[in-house]
Amino acid sequence: MCQRDHRKSDEASGQMELLTIFRAYFLIIRPKNLFIVAVSQWILYYFIIVPLLSTPALNSHLFSLLVLDTVLIAAGGYIINDILDFKADMTNKPSKTYIPYPIALTKANIYYMFILVSGFFLALYIALKIGNLPLVLIYPIACGLLYLYSSKWKGSVLTGNIIVSLFVALVPGILFFAERNTVMYEKDLTNKHSVIVIFIAYMVFSFLVNMVREIVKDIEDIEGDKMAGHLTFPIKYGVQKAKNIAILLTGITISIMFLWILITDVKIDFRTAVFLLLLVAGPLIIIIQILTKTTQKRDITKVSSILKWIMVAGLASIVMISTNF
């Protein structure tokens, strides 16, 4: 009887251990962030590309594969970042660190290589299918930059922040690059112009908002980064100067958005303008107030979360703009 109870206990422990490992493999690729990546391309394709371009290069099947490929680039970036920076992460975010337990370092490297290789062949397939071979070059370039970010630039003064923000801007950029020939040969010049303007506007918005978020995260992670020997902006120049840079970039983002609403020839109705002011500009102003008044880590963490929701609001605004076509 006692042996049977021990066997059941061992089986239950084994199942729990297996679930813990599977959960770690899932969470290490940041599914919430990958969901935002996928949704951003989905919205741009179905609300901008499909309505405005007469014959998109990507059909729905190839577009789904492109989204998957972009997600694999991002997932690989998250994994290599955790592989190379797990010691600092154990200080900065111990509850969200999955290396070396429950994922051993060797297995994490295998996971990374599997995603890397799978994504490359998927990119090659898409490029060949649409007759746009240069598209395949984006994959190794993006993966290489994310690797260099994690290995060399993450602990640098602003360089790493700029690289990650460029990648975030590249998410819509990949879709635009895949459709660039279709855009260039679009007969309706108004539609062609709208596609170009909306993509550029969203890429600039994504870059600036993520730059603010990266600097805020550097402030949030300052203790672990010091232990890891990183030399981020707040470590080299102090938290106050880092906050000033974040405030400045936030102010620039608000100013560009106001200017764009006023001068763009893409039709923005009153409802969309109010949405942008209340759910994008408003939270950005709140972020400036928080950064001006506090140095508490919980408030800095709150700013990082608000910025993520601002990105979501930016995506929602594209849906609203598309109703005016």
C-alpha positions in Angstrom: 0.0 0.0 0.0 2.8 2.4 1.0 4.7 1.5 -2.3 1.6 2.2 -4.3 1.2 5.6 -2.7 4.8 6.4 -3.4 4.4 5.5 -7.0 1.4 7.7 -7.4 3.2 10.5 -5.7 6.2 10.1 -8.0 3.9 10.0 -11.1 2.1 13.2 -9.9 5.5 14.9 -9.3 6.7 13.8 -12.8 3.6 15.2 -14.4 3.9 18.5 -12.6 7.6 18.7 -13.6 6.6 18.1 -17.2 3.9 20.7 -17.1 6.4 23.2 -15.6 8.9 22.5 -18.4 6.2 22.9 -21.1 5.0 26.1 -19.5 8.5 27.5 -19.4 9.1 26.7 -23.1 5.9 28.6 -23.9 6.4 31.6 -21.6 10.1 32.2 -22.6 9.0 33.3 -26.0 6.7 36.0 -24.5 3.3 34.9 -26.0 1.6 38.2 -25.1 4.2 40.2 -27.0 4.1 37.8 -30.0 0.3 38.1 -30.0 0.7 41.9 -30.4 3.3 41.3 -33.2 0.8 39.0 -35.0 -2.2 41.3 -34.5 -0.3 44.4 -35.7 0.5 42.7 -39.1 -3.0 41.2 -39.3 -4.6 44.7 -38.8 -2.3 46.3 -41.4 -2.9 43.6 -43.9 -6.7 43.3 -43.6 -7.6 46.9 -42.9 -5.0 48.7 -45.1 -3.4 46.4 -47.7 -6.5 44.4 -48.8 -8.9 47.4 -49.0 -6.4 49.7 -50.8 -4.4 47.5 -53.1 -6.1 45.9 -56.0 -4.0 42.8 -56.1 -1.8 42.2 -53.0 1.3 40.0 -53.5 0.4 37.9 -50.5 -2.7 35.9 -50.5 -4.2 35.0 -47.1 -2.2 31.7 -46.9 1.1 33.4 -47.6 0.3 36.3 -45.3 -0.4 33.9 -42.5 3.1 32.3 -43.1 4.7 35.8 -43.1 3.1 36.5 -39.7 4.4 33.2 -38.4 7.8 34.0 -39.7 7.8 37.4 -38.1 6.7 35.8 -34.8 9.6 33.3 -35.1 12.1 36.2 -35.5 10.8 37.8 -32.3 10.6 34.5 -30.4 14.2 33.7 -31.3 15.2 37.1 -30.1 13.5 36.6 -26.7 15.2 33.2 -26.3 18.7 34.3 -27.1 18.2 37.3 -24.9 17.3 35.0 -22.0 20.2 32.6 -22.7 22.8 35.4 -22.7 21.3 37.4 -19.9 19.9 34.9 -17.4 22.2 36.0 -14.5 20.9 39.6 -14.6 17.3 38.3 -15.1 17.6 36.3 -11.9 17.9 39.6 -10.1 15.7 41.8 -12.2 12.8 39.4 -12.7 13.3 36.1 -10.8 9.7 34.9 -11.3 10.0 35.3 -15.1 13.4 33.6 -15.5 13.3 30.1 -17.1 17.0 29.4 -17.6 18.8 27.4 -16.3 15.7 26.0 -14.6 13.4 24.6 -15.7 15.0 24.9 -19.2 18.7 23.8 -19.1 21.1 26.1 -21.0 21.9 23.4 -23.6 18.2 22.7 -24.4 17.5 26.5 -24.6 20.2 26.7 -27.3 18.7 23.8 -29.2 15.3 25.5 -29.0 16.8 28.7 -30.3 18.5 27.0 -33.2 15.3 25.1 -34.1 13.3 28.3 -34.3 16.1 30.0 -36.3 16.4 27.3 -38.9 12.6 26.8 -39.2 12.1 30.6 -39.7 14.7 30.8 -42.4 13.3 28.1 -44.6 9.8 29.6 -44.1 11.1 33.0 -45.2 12.7 31.4 -48.3 9.5 29.6 -49.2 7.5 32.9 -49.0 10.1 34.8 -51.0 10.1 32.2 -53.8 6.3 32.0 -53.9 5.8 35.8 -54.4 8.9 36.2 -56.6 10.5 38.6 -54.1 13.8 36.9 -53.2 15.3 39.9 -51.4 12.5 39.4 -48.8 14.5 36.4 -47.5 17.4 38.6 -46.5 15.2 40.3 -43.8 15.2 37.1 -41.8 19.0 36.7 -41.2 19.5 40.4 -40.8 16.8 40.7 -38.2 18.0 37.6 -36.3 21.6 38.7 -36.5 20.8 42.2 -35.1 18.8 40.6 -32.3 21.7 38.3 -31.5 24.1 41.2 -31.5 21.7 43.2 -29.3 21.7 40.4 -26.7 25.4 39.6 -26.8 26.9 43.1 -27.2 24.5 46.0 -27.4 21.9 45.3 -24.6 24.2 46.6 -21.9 25.3 49.7 -23.9 24.3 53.3 -23.8 21.2 53.6 -26.1 22.6 51.4 -28.9 20.6 48.4 -27.7 17.5 50.5 -27.2 17.7 51.8 -30.7 18.2 48.3 -32.2 15.2 46.8 -30.4 13.0 49.8 -31.3 14.1 49.5 -35.0 13.0 45.8 -34.9 9.6 46.8 -33.5 9.2 49.3 -36.3 10.4 46.6 -38.7 7.3 44.4 -37.8 5.0 46.5 -40.1 8.0 47.2 -42.3 8.4 43.5 -43.2 4.8 43.5 -44.5 5.4 46.7 -46.5 8.6 45.3 -48.0 6.7 42.1 -49.0 4.1 44.2 -50.7 6.4 47.0 -52.0 6.1 46.1 -55.7 2.3 46.0 -55.4 2.3 49.4 -53.7 4.6 50.9 -56.3 2.5 49.7 -59.3 -0.9 50.5 -57.7 -2.9 52.5 -60.3 -5.0 54.4 -57.7 -2.6 57.1 -56.6 -4.8 58.1 -53.6 -4.8 54.5 -52.3 -1.0 54.1 -53.0 -0.3 57.3 -51.0 -2.5 56.3 -48.1 -0.8 52.9 -47.7 2.7 54.6 -47.7 1.7 57.3 -45.3 -0.1 55.0 -42.8 2.8 52.5 -42.8 5.4 55.2 -42.3 3.3 56.9 -39.5 2.8 53.6 -37.7 6.5 52.7 -38.0 7.6 56.0 -36.6 5.1 55.8 -33.8 6.2 52.2 -32.9 9.9 53.2 -32.9 9.4 56.2 -30.6 7.0 54.5 -28.1 9.3 51.5 -27.9 12.3 53.7 -27.4 10.6 55.2 -24.3 9.7 51.8 -23.1 13.3 50.5 -23.5 14.7 53.4 -21.5 12.1 52.9 -18.8 13.0 49.2 -18.6 16.7 50.1 -18.2 15.7 52.3 -15.2 13.5 49.4 -13.9 16.3 46.8 -14.3 19.2 49.0 -13.1 20.1 46.7 -10.1 20.5 43.5 -12.2 22.2 45.3 -15.0 24.9 46.6 -12.6 25.5 43.1 -11.3 25.8 41.8 -14.9 28.3 44.5 -15.8 26.1 46.3 -18.2 26.6 50.0 -18.9 23.1 51.2 -19.8 22.2 54.9 -20.0 20.8 55.2 -16.4 23.9 53.4 -15.0 26.3 55.7 -16.8 24.5 59.0 -16.6 22.0 58.4 -13.7 18.3 57.7 -13.4 17.3 61.4 -13.6 19.0 61.9 -17.0 17.4 58.7 -18.2 14.0 59.9 -17.1 14.7 63.2 -18.9 15.4 61.3 -22.2 12.2 59.3 -21.8 10.2 62.4 -21.1 11.7 64.2 -24.1 10.9 61.3 -26.4 7.4 61.1 -25.1 6.9 64.8 -25.7 8.3 64.3 -29.3 5.8 61.5 -29.8 2.9 63.6 -28.7 4.0 66.5 -30.8 4.4 64.4 -34.0 1.0 62.8 -33.4 -0.7 66.2 -33.1 1.1 67.5 -36.2 0.2 64.4 -38.2 -3.5 64.7 -37.3 -3.4 68.3 -38.4 -1.5 68.0 -41.7 -2.0 64.5 -43.0 -4.1 64.1 -46.1 -5.2 60.6 -44.9 -8.8 61.2 -43.9 -9.1 61.2 -40.1 -12.6 61.8 -38.8 -13.5 63.5 -35.5 -14.1 60.2 -33.8 -10.7 58.9 -34.7 -9.0 62.2 -33.7 -10.7 62.0 -30.2 -9.7 58.4 -29.8 -6.0 59.3 -30.6 -6.1 62.2 -28.2 -7.8 60.3 -25.3 -6.2 56.8 -25.6 -2.7 57.7 -27.0 -1.8 61.3 -26.3 -3.6 61.2 -22.9 -1.7 58.2 -21.5 1.6 59.6 -22.9 0.9 62.8 -20.9 0.2 60.7 -17.8 3.6 59.0 -18.4 5.4 62.3 -18.4 3.7 63.2 -15.1 4.7 59.9 -13.5 8.3 60.1 -14.7 8.5 63.7 -13.5 7.3 62.9 -10.0 8.6 59.5 -9.0 11.6 57.2 -8.9 9.8 54.3 -7.2 10.3 51.0 -9.1 6.5 50.1 -8.9 5.7 53.4 -10.7 8.4 52.8 -13.4 6.9 49.3 -13.9 3.5 50.9 -14.3 4.9 53.2 -17.0 6.2 50.2 -18.9 2.7 48.6 -18.9 1.0 51.8 -20.0 3.3 52.0 -23.0 2.4 48.5 -24.0 -1.3 49.5 -24.0 -0.5 52.6 -25.9 0.9 50.4 -28.7 -2.4 48.5 -28.7 -4.4 51.7 -28.9 -2.2 52.8 -31.9 -3.2 49.6 -33.6 -6.9 50.2 -32.8 -6.6 53.6 -34.4 -5.6 52.1 -37.7 -8.8 50.1 -37.7 -10.8 53.3 -37.1 -8.9 55.2 -39.9 -9.6 52.3 -42.3 -13.4 52.9 -41.9 -12.9 56.2 -43.8 -11.7 54.6 -47.0 
